[in-house]
Amino acid sequence: MENASRAIIMVGGMLIAILVTSLLIFMWNNISDYNKKEDNIQTAEEMVKFNKEFESYNKSIVRGYELISLNNLIADTNTRYSPEYDGYNEIIAFVTLIKDTTLSNQLSPGDLNNWTIHNKTDKLDKSDNRLSDFINKFVSTGTKDFNKIFKESYFQCDNVVYDGEIDSKNGKGRIQELYFTQIKRND
């Protein structure tokens, strides 16, 4: 009888040890899950903050001088982050002009083919109409008249492309590409 009671005490002690161990593992998992959720929330907040600067250009009317600011922001951001260390994808903006506008008439015939469409419903098949290339080629080296015409021209943001990383808060990911098309505006 004494051996049976000792066996019951030993089994009870083992059950208590298993229960305590299980409780510790359960608490550890909950703490780990909480930390992961906090990290995900922080990452989502950082992504929203990152995108916010660029999404301010996602509107129906963007002036040429705003595109120059956007180009500077993109250049600064692309040099600030490293693809190797941050897993960062370069941000690219594209610009398309409408043919037979004051701005497009300032371009040479060869450049017209690269940067213009005939009307708003057409699309350029080329991906060489980068905003940075346009600004470096025409705005930075252009005449005062061209710069003034560009800065006063109207554009609209047609599309914003996000990368594959989806955050839980806004469901988009980090901005990767912005597309702008010149619009005619009479005012």
Residue pairs with C-beta under 8 A, 6 or more apart in sequence:
40 167
40 168
41 168
41 169
43 167
44 167
44 168
44 169
44 170
45 169
47 165
47 167
47 169
47 170
47 173
47 174
48 167
48 169
48 170
50 174
50 175
51 162
51 170
51 172
51 174
51 175
53 73
53 77
54 70
54 73
54 74
54 91
54 160
54 175
54 178
55 160
55 175
57 66
57 67
57 70
57 157
57 178
58 157
58 160
58 178
59 156
59 157
60 156
60 157
61 154
61 155
61 156
61 183
61 185
62 70
62 154
62 155
62 156
62 157
62 180
63 151
63 152
63 153
63 154
63 155
64 149
64 150
64 151
64 152
64 153
64 154
64 155
65 151
65 152
67 93
67 95
67 131
67 135
67 155
67 180
68 135
68 139
68 151
70 93
70 131
70 178
71 93
71 131
71 132
71 135
74 91
74 92
74 93
74 131
74 132
75 132
77 91
78 90
78 91
81 88
82 88
83 89
83 90
89 163
89 174
89 176
90 176
91 175
91 176
91 177
91 178
92 130
92 131
92 132
92 176
92 177
92 178
93 130
93 131
93 132
93 177
93 178
93 179
93 180
94 127
94 129
94 130
94 131
94 177
94 178
94 179
94 180
95 115
95 129
95 130
95 131
95 134
95 155
95 180
95 181
95 182
96 115
96 116
96 117
96 124
96 129
96 179
96 180
96 181
96 182
97 103
97 104
97 107
97 115
97 116
97 117
97 182
98 104
98 116
98 117
98 118
98 119
98 120
98 181
98 182
98 183
98 184
99 112
99 116
99 117
99 118
99 119
101 153
101 182
101 184
102 149
102 153
103 149
103 150
103 153
103 182
104 112
104 115
104 116
104 182
106 138
106 142
106 145
106 146
106 149
107 115
107 116
107 138
111 137
111 138
114 126
114 128
114 129
115 129
115 134
117 123
117 124
117 181
120 181
120 183
131 180
138 146
138 150
139 146
139 147
139 150
142 150
153 182
154 182
154 183
154 184
154 185
155 180
155 181
155 182
155 183
156 180
156 181
156 183
157 178
157 179
157 180
158 179
158 180
158 181
159 177
159 178
159 179
160 175
160 177
160 178
160 179
161 175
161 176
161 177
161 178
161 179
162 172
162 173
162 174
162 175
162 176
163 173
163 174
163 175
163 176
164 173
165 173
165 174
166 172
166 173
167 173
